Amino acid sequence: MGKKPGKVIGFKVESDRPEDAPKSLAIELAGALQTEQNALADAKAFREQAQRERQKAKEFTGAMTMLREYNRKKEKAIKAGEEWKPSRMEPMESYDMNMIKKERVMLLERSQELINMANECDKIAEEARLHTAKIQKRLMDVK
C-alpha cells in the first residue's frame, strides 16, 4: 500500500500568540478585577462624601432658619421700641446670612460633583467587569 496524496488541513491555534497564553490572560484578568474593585471602592467613597456634604448643607439650612427667627424677633422688638441688648456671647449677632447661603450652595454643588464622580467610577467598574468576562471566556477557550 503506497502513500496517497491527501489534503493538508491547517488551523491557527490562538494560544500560540503570547498575549493569549494562560499566564498573560491571568495577569490581564487580575488587572481588570483590580480596576473594577478600585472603581467600586472609589464610587462608594465619593457617595459617602457627597452624603456628608449634603448633611453639612442641611445644618446650614437649620442655621439659616434660626438666624431668620432671631432677626425677626430682633426687628420686632426694635420696632416695638424695646431696647435690644444681646449678650456678648450671642452667636447669632456674628452670623452673616449671605455667607451661610453661599456656603450651603457650595456644599450642595460639591455634593453633586461627587455624585457625578461616583457615577463615572461606576462606568469604569462596569467596563472592567465586562472586560473581565471577555478575558475569562478567552481563558476557557485556551484550556
N, CA, C and O of each residue as an XYZ file, in Angstrom:
572
protein
N       0.834     -1.171      0.000
C       0.000      0.000      0.000
C       0.884      1.240      0.000
O       1.710      1.397      0.899
N       0.738      2.104     -0.957
C       1.574      3.287     -1.098
C       0.914      4.505     -0.474
O      -0.249      4.497     -0.070
N       1.687      5.503     -0.424
C       1.164      6.752      0.119
C       0.337      7.449     -0.922
O       0.729      7.556     -2.084
N      -0.806      7.920     -0.499
C      -1.683      8.660     -1.398
C      -1.663     10.128     -0.991
O      -1.706     10.448      0.197
N      -1.598     11.005     -1.962
C      -1.642     12.421     -1.590
C      -3.017     12.753     -1.014
O      -4.037     12.261     -1.497
N      -3.036     13.568     -0.006
C      -4.300     13.958      0.615
C      -4.299     15.455      0.903
O      -3.352     16.178      0.593
N      -5.370     15.873      1.492
C      -5.478     17.284      1.837
C      -4.712     17.553      3.134
O      -4.647     16.718      4.036
N      -4.152     18.721      3.184
C      -3.497     19.164      4.408
C      -4.427     20.181      5.049
O      -4.777     21.199      4.451
N      -4.807     19.887      6.245
C      -5.703     20.800      6.953
C      -4.865     21.533      8.000
O      -4.188     20.920      8.826
N      -4.931     22.836      7.939
C      -4.174     23.634      8.903
C      -5.104     24.561      9.649
O      -6.117     25.010      9.113
N      -4.765     24.834     10.853
C      -5.522     25.824     11.609
C      -4.567     26.500     12.580
O      -3.564     25.933     13.013
N      -4.920     27.719     12.895
C      -4.069     28.507     13.769
C      -4.588     28.356     15.192
O      -5.777     28.541     15.451
N      -3.721     28.032     16.078
C      -4.086     27.940     17.482
C      -3.766     29.291     18.111
O      -2.610     29.711     18.152
N      -4.797     29.962     18.598
C      -4.614     31.316     19.127
C      -3.703     31.343     20.339
O      -3.085     32.368     20.627
N      -3.610     30.225     21.055
C      -2.779     30.221     22.249
C      -1.296     30.309     21.912
O      -0.463     30.455     22.807
N      -0.957     30.221     20.611
C       0.434     30.403     20.204
C       0.823     31.871     20.292
O       2.009     32.199     20.329
N      -0.160     32.749     20.325
C       0.131     34.173     20.460
C       0.463     34.436     21.927
O      -0.275     33.998     22.810
N       1.553     35.139     22.199
C       1.943     35.359     23.598
C       0.854     36.030     24.437
O       0.703     35.732     25.621
N       0.086     36.953     23.805
C      -0.945     37.655     24.585
C      -2.119     36.750     24.941
O      -2.932     37.104     25.795
N      -2.219     35.566     24.288
C      -3.294     34.634     24.602
C      -2.820     33.466     25.470
O      -3.581     32.532     25.722
N      -1.582     33.515     25.922
C      -1.082     32.463     26.814
C      -1.820     32.568     28.140
O      -2.118     33.674     28.590
N      -2.120     31.443     28.770
C      -2.858     31.476     30.043
C      -2.235     32.418     31.074
O      -2.952     33.107     31.799
N      -0.912     32.450     31.140
C      -0.254     33.327     32.117
C      -0.560     34.795     31.804
O      -0.873     35.568     32.710
N      -0.472     35.178     30.543
C      -0.758     36.566     30.153
C      -2.215     36.919     30.422
O      -2.523     38.009     30.904
N      -3.113     35.975     30.103
C      -4.534     36.216     30.342
C      -4.813     36.342     31.843
O      -5.632     37.160     32.263
N      -4.127     35.527     32.642
C      -4.333     35.583     34.094
C      -3.875     36.938     34.642
O      -4.532     37.514     35.509
N      -2.758     37.438     34.137
C      -2.263     38.743     34.570
C      -3.238     39.840     34.149
O      -3.536     40.747     34.926
N      -3.734     39.751     32.907
C      -4.701     40.736     32.409
C      -5.999     40.669     33.223
O      -6.602     41.696     33.535
N      -6.413     39.449     33.557
C      -7.630     39.253     34.357
C      -7.463     39.872     35.741
O      -8.371     40.538     36.240
N      -6.318     39.655     36.353
C      -6.070     40.224     37.682
C      -6.127     41.752     37.621
O      -6.678     42.392     38.516
N      -5.561     42.325     36.574
C      -5.593     43.786     36.410
C      -7.004     44.304     36.246
O      -7.372     45.320     36.836
N      -7.795     43.608     35.444
C      -9.184     44.032     35.218
C     -10.003     43.925     36.504
O     -10.807     44.805     36.812
N      -9.791     42.842     37.251
C     -10.505     42.671     38.519
C     -10.113     43.762     39.514
O     -10.961     44.273     40.246
N      -8.825     44.119     39.539
C      -8.357     45.179     40.444
C      -8.950     46.523     40.038
O      -9.346     47.314     40.894
N      -9.011     46.783     38.736
C      -9.602     48.030     38.246
C     -11.059     48.134     38.682
O     -11.505     49.178     39.157
N     -11.794     47.033     38.512
C     -13.206     47.024     38.915
C     -13.348     47.267     40.412
O     -14.176     48.069     40.844
N     -12.537     46.570     41.198
C     -12.607     46.696     42.655
C     -12.270     48.127     43.088
O     -12.954     48.693     43.941
N     -11.229     48.705     42.508
C     -10.832     50.074     42.855
C     -11.927     51.075     42.478
O     -12.238     51.979     43.253
N     -12.507     50.914     41.294
C     -13.550     51.841     40.834
C     -14.775     51.768     41.739
O     -15.374     52.793     42.063
N     -15.148     50.553     42.147
C     -16.297     50.403     43.049
C     -16.013     51.037     44.411
O     -16.886     51.675     44.999
N     -14.797     50.859     44.903
C     -14.424     51.460     46.190
C     -14.440     52.988     46.086
O     -14.909     53.672     46.996
N     -13.925     53.517     44.969
C     -13.926     54.969     44.764
C     -15.352     55.505     44.697
O     -15.663     56.531     45.303
N     -16.218     54.814     43.962
C     -17.615     55.251     43.835
C     -18.277     55.301     45.210
O     -19.002     56.245     45.523
N     -18.023     54.283     46.025
C     -18.597     54.233     47.376
C     -18.092     55.412     48.211
O     -18.870     56.068     48.904
N     -16.794     55.673     48.139
C     -16.208     56.771     48.912
C     -16.771     58.123     48.457
O     -17.067     58.984     49.286
N     -16.916     58.306     47.145
C     -17.478     59.562     46.630
C     -18.912     59.756     47.102
O     -19.301     60.861     47.481
N     -19.697     58.683     47.081
C     -21.090     58.787     47.533
C     -21.176     59.109     49.027
O     -22.025     59.893     49.451
N     -20.293     58.500     49.815
C     -20.285     58.777     51.248
C     -19.911     60.235     51.508
O     -20.512     60.891     52.359
N     -18.919     60.741     50.774
C     -18.518     62.142     50.938
C     -19.651     63.073     50.502
O     -19.898     64.096     51.140
N     -20.339     62.717     49.413
C     -21.478     63.518     48.949
C     -22.551     63.582     50.033
O     -23.157     64.630     50.253
N     -22.780     62.469     50.700
C     -23.769     62.427     51.783
C     -23.349     63.349     52.925
O     -24.180     64.052     53.499
N     -22.051     63.345     53.253
C     -21.567     64.235     54.320
C     -21.736     65.706     53.911
O     -22.086     66.542     54.744
N     -21.490     66.020     52.644
C     -21.653     67.396     52.170
C     -23.123     67.818     52.259
O     -23.429     68.942     52.656
N     -24.033     66.904     51.885
C     -25.467     67.220     51.983
C     -25.881     67.419     53.444
O     -26.713     68.275     53.746
N     -25.295     66.621     54.352
C     -25.607     66.765     55.776
C     -25.150     68.132     56.279
O     -25.866     68.787     57.036
N     -23.964     68.562     55.864
C     -23.473     69.893     56.256
C     -24.400     70.977     55.710
O     -24.713     71.941     56.409
N     -24.837     70.819     54.464
C     -25.748     71.799     53.857
C     -27.051     71.858     54.653
O     -27.620     72.933     54.846
N     -27.514     70.703     55.111
C     -28.744     70.648     55.912
C     -28.554     71.409     57.227
O     -29.464     72.088     57.702
N     -27.358     71.284     57.805
C     -27.071     72.023     59.040
C     -27.065     73.537     58.776
O     -27.517     74.321     59.610
N     -26.551     73.933     57.615
C     -26.568     75.355     57.255
C     -28.006     75.838     57.069
O     -28.334     76.973     57.416
N     -28.857     74.978     56.523
C     -30.269     75.331     56.376
C     -30.877     75.588     57.751
O     -31.650     76.529     57.928
N     -30.524     74.748     58.721
C     -31.001     74.940     60.094
C     -30.499     76.252     60.681
O     -31.245     76.964     61.352
N     -29.240     76.568     60.428
C     -28.675     77.827     60.924
C     -29.376     79.019     60.285
O     -29.622     80.025     60.951
N     -29.697     78.915     59.006
C     -30.417     79.999     58.312
C     -31.791     80.210     58.943
O     -32.224     81.346     59.139
N     -32.462     79.125     59.254
C     -33.786     79.211     59.881
C     -33.692     79.897     61.246
O     -34.498     80.768     61.575
N     -32.698     79.490     62.027
C     -32.529     80.104     63.360
C     -32.180     81.585     63.236
O     -32.679     82.406     64.006
N     -31.332     81.929     62.280
C     -30.936     83.328     62.099
C     -32.121     84.182     61.648
O     -32.296     85.311     62.107
N     -32.938     83.624     60.734
C     -34.150     84.360     60.306
C     -35.051     84.647     61.503
O     -35.550     85.760     61.672
N     -35.248     83.624     62.329
C     -36.105     83.761     63.508
C     -35.508     84.778     64.485
O     -36.228     85.617     65.027
N     -34.228     84.704     64.705
C     -33.551     85.652     65.609
C     -33.696     87.083     65.086
O     -34.036     87.995     65.839
N     -33.436     87.269     63.789
C     -33.545     88.608     63.196
C     -34.980     89.128     63.221
O     -35.205     90.327     63.391
N     -35.946     88.234     63.054
C     -37.353     88.626     63.099
C     -37.713     89.128     64.500
O     -38.365     90.162     64.649
N     -37.283     88.390     65.519
C     -37.551     88.800     66.908
C     -36.851     90.129     67.220
O     -37.419     91.008     67.867
N     -35.620     90.252     66.751
C     -34.843     91.470     66.993
C     -35.537     92.679     66.355
O     -35.689     93.727     66.983
N     -35.955     92.509     65.090
C     -36.637     93.592     64.358
C     -37.956     93.966     65.043
O     -38.287     95.144     65.184
N     -38.697     92.943     65.464
C     -39.987     93.174     66.122
C     -39.794     93.942     67.433
O     -40.549     94.864     67.740
N     -38.782     93.553     68.195
C     -38.519     94.223     69.484
C     -38.104     95.667     69.257
O     -38.551     96.564     69.973
N     -37.242     95.899     68.255
C     -36.779     97.260     67.977
C     -37.944     98.133     67.504
O     -38.064     99.291     67.907
N     -38.815     97.560     66.633
C     -39.986     98.313     66.159
C     -40.935     98.648     67.303
O     -41.589     99.691     67.288
N     -41.009     97.763     68.292
C     -41.894     97.971     69.445
C     -41.280     98.953     70.436
O     -41.888     99.274     71.458
N     -40.079     99.427     70.132
C     -39.441    100.413     70.989
C     -38.682     99.807     72.152
O     -38.197    100.530     73.022
N     -38.574     98.491     72.177
C     -37.822     97.844     73.254
C     -36.325     98.003     73.001
O     -35.870     98.111     71.862
N     -35.594     98.013     74.077
C     -34.130     98.106     73.956
C     -33.610     96.698     73.669
O     -33.927     95.754     74.393
N     -32.810     96.561     72.609
C     -32.285     95.245     72.228
C     -30.831     95.173     72.669
O     -29.948     95.784     72.066
N     -30.602     94.412     73.736
C     -29.244     94.243     74.246
C     -28.899     92.753     74.244
O     -29.118     92.051     75.231
N     -28.357     92.285     73.118
C     -27.975     90.863     73.101
C     -26.737     90.618     73.961
O     -25.922     91.513     74.185
N     -26.628     89.425     74.414
C     -25.458     89.012     75.184
C     -24.212     89.111     74.296
O     -24.286     88.937     73.080
N     -23.076     89.390     74.924
C     -21.825     89.403     74.160
C     -21.548     88.026     73.564
O     -20.853     87.906     72.555
N     -22.090     87.001     74.188
C     -21.850     85.621     73.759
C     -22.871     85.129     72.728
O     -22.806     83.981     72.289
N     -23.792     85.975     72.349
C     -24.833     85.556     71.390
C     -24.205     85.339     70.006
O     -23.763     86.296     69.371
N     -24.165     84.070     69.533
C     -23.526     83.800     68.239
C     -24.303     84.357     67.048
O     -23.715     84.651     66.007
N     -25.612     84.503     67.193
C     -26.433     84.969     66.065
C     -26.036     86.376     65.615
O     -26.241     86.742     64.457
N     -25.469     87.160     66.531
C     -25.066     88.519     66.179
C     -23.895     88.523     65.189
O     -23.692     89.501     64.469
N     -23.129     87.433     65.156
C     -21.965     87.385     64.266
C     -22.238     86.627     62.963
O     -21.388     86.594     62.074
N     -23.418     86.021     62.850
C     -23.734     85.257     61.642
C     -24.067     86.187     60.482
O     -24.673     87.243     60.663
N     -23.662     85.774     59.302
C     -23.929     86.528     58.078
C     -24.766     85.643     57.153
O     -24.289     84.625     56.652
N     -26.008     86.040     56.938
C     -26.940     85.228     56.145
C     -26.400     84.953     54.738
O     -26.507     83.830     54.244
N     -25.824     85.964     54.094
C     -25.315     85.761     52.735
C     -24.176     84.739     52.698
O     -24.095     83.925     51.779
N     -23.304     84.788     53.695
C     -22.199     83.821     53.753
C     -22.742     82.406     53.985
O     -22.256     81.446     53.388
N     -23.727     82.287     54.836
C     -24.325     80.979     55.109
C     -24.957     80.428     53.828
O     -24.797     79.250     53.508
N     -25.672     81.283     53.102
C     -26.308     80.850     51.847
C     -25.265     80.399     50.835
O     -25.429     79.362     50.191
N     -24.190     81.177     50.694
C     -23.129     80.825     49.742
C     -22.482     79.497     50.101
O     -22.237     78.655     49.237
N     -22.211     79.325     51.382
C     -21.583     78.090     51.849
C     -22.503     76.891     51.591
O     -22.046     75.826     51.175
N     -23.784     77.075     51.838
C     -24.760     76.000     51.621
C     -24.809     75.610     50.148
O     -24.792     74.426     49.813
N     -24.871     76.605     49.270
C     -24.898     76.333     47.829
C     -23.612     75.616     47.404
O     -23.650     74.672     46.614
N     -22.477     76.075     47.937
C     -21.208     75.448     47.604
C     -21.190     73.969     48.024
O     -20.698     73.115     47.285
N     -21.721     73.683     49.195
C     -21.778     72.299     49.674
C     -22.671     71.436     48.775
O     -22.327     70.296     48.463
N     -23.810     71.982     48.367
C     -24.721     71.229     47.502
C     -24.099     70.987     46.129
O     -24.255     69.909     45.555
N     -23.396     71.990     45.605
C     -22.721     71.815     44.315
C     -21.618     70.774     44.426
O     -21.451     69.945     43.532
N     -20.873     70.814     45.509
C     -19.798     69.842     45.739
C     -20.390     68.439     45.850
O     -19.825     67.476     45.331
N     -21.510     68.333     46.517
C     -22.175     67.039     46.645
C     -22.537     66.478     45.271
O     -22.351     65.290     45.008
N     -23.055     67.345     44.399
C     -23.429     66.901     43.050
C     -22.192     66.493     42.248
O     -22.232     65.515     41.501
N     -21.096     67.237     42.400
C     -19.844     66.870     41.723
C     -19.379     65.485     42.170
O     -18.938     64.672     41.358
N     -19.484     65.232     43.464
C     -19.069     63.935     43.998
C     -19.954     62.808     43.466
O     -19.462     61.718     43.173
N     -21.249     63.065     43.340
C     -22.160     62.063     42.776
C     -21.779     61.786     41.318
O     -21.777     60.634     40.886
N     -21.459     62.837     40.566
C     -21.036     62.660     39.171
C     -19.756     61.831     39.099
O     -19.618     60.971     38.230
N     -18.823     62.090     40.011
C     -17.580     61.321     40.043
C     -17.862     59.855     40.383
O     -17.242     58.953     39.821
N     -18.795     59.626     41.298
C     -19.177     58.258     41.666
C     -19.786     57.541     40.467
O     -19.511     56.363     40.237
N     -20.616     58.255     39.703
C     -21.225     57.648     38.512
C     -20.172     57.295     37.473
O     -20.272     56.259     36.815
N     -19.152     58.157     37.318
C     -18.048     57.850     36.396
C     -17.306     56.596     36.851
O     -16.940     55.753     36.032
N     -17.090     56.477     38.144
C     -16.420     55.286     38.682
C     -17.270     54.035     38.447
O     -16.737     52.960     38.172
N     -18.582     54.179     38.556
C     -19.470     53.050     38.267
C     -19.306     52.588     36.819
O     -19.291     51.390     36.539
N     -19.183     53.554     35.901
C     -18.988     53.216     34.482
C     -17.666     52.477     34.285
O     -17.608     51.487     33.556
N     -16.611     52.955     34.934
C     -15.297     52.308     34.834
C     -15.387     50.882     35.368
O     -14.844     49.955     34.767
N     -16.066     50.709     36.487
C     -16.224     49.378     37.089
C     -16.993     48.451     36.157
O     -16.647     47.278     36.017
N     -18.032     48.974     35.523
C     -18.832     48.151     34.609
C     -18.007     47.742     33.386
O     -18.069     46.596     32.941
N     -17.238     48.688     32.851
C     -16.366     48.358     31.708
C     -15.344     47.298     32.105
O     -15.073     46.377     31.334
N     -14.780     47.423     33.296
C     -13.803     46.442     33.778
C     -14.463     45.081     33.978
O     -13.866     44.042     33.698
N     -15.714     45.101     34.471
C     -16.438     43.830     34.675
C     -16.673     43.121     33.345
O     -16.502     41.907     33.240
N     -17.067     43.891     32.327
C     -17.279     43.308     31.001
C     -15.969     42.781     30.417
O     -15.937     41.718     29.798
N     -14.893     43.537     30.621
C     -13.572     43.115     30.141
C     -13.146     41.820     30.846
O     -12.566     40.928     30.228
N     -13.445     41.732     32.147
C     -13.135     40.530     32.923
C     -13.853     39.316     32.340
O     -13.268     38.241     32.213
N     -15.128     39.496     31.988
C     -15.902     38.391     31.420
C     -15.290     37.916     30.096
O     -15.224     36.716     29.833
N     -14.843     38.870     29.267
C     -14.206     38.506     27.986
C     -12.910     37.735     28.220
O     -12.636     36.747     27.539
N     -12.122     38.187     29.176
C     -10.855     37.507     29.471
C     -11.129     36.098     29.987
O     -10.449     35.146     29.605
N     -12.129     35.974     30.856
C     -12.462     34.649     31.393
C     -12.885     33.707     30.273
O     -12.533     32.527     30.286
N     -13.638     34.223     29.305
C     -14.047     33.399     28.171
C     -12.827     32.965     27.369
O     -12.720     31.805     26.971
N     -11.895     33.910     27.129
C     -10.682     33.566     26.399
C      -9.862     32.530     27.147
O      -9.264     31.644     26.537
N      -9.834     32.640     28.477
C      -9.108     31.648     29.282
C      -9.730     30.255     29.134
O      -9.023     29.251     29.043
N     -11.051     30.217     29.114
C     -11.742     28.937     28.932
C     -11.449     28.346     27.551
O     -11.296     27.133     27.407
N     -11.373     29.207     26.545
C     -11.100     28.734     25.184
C      -9.696     28.185     25.045
O      -9.461     27.284     24.239
N      -8.757     28.713     25.818
C      -7.359     28.267     25.737
C      -7.200     26.893     26.319
O      -6.403     26.094     25.829
N      -7.955     26.605     27.369
C      -7.803     25.292     28.065
C      -8.140     24.127     27.168
O      -8.063     22.976     27.597
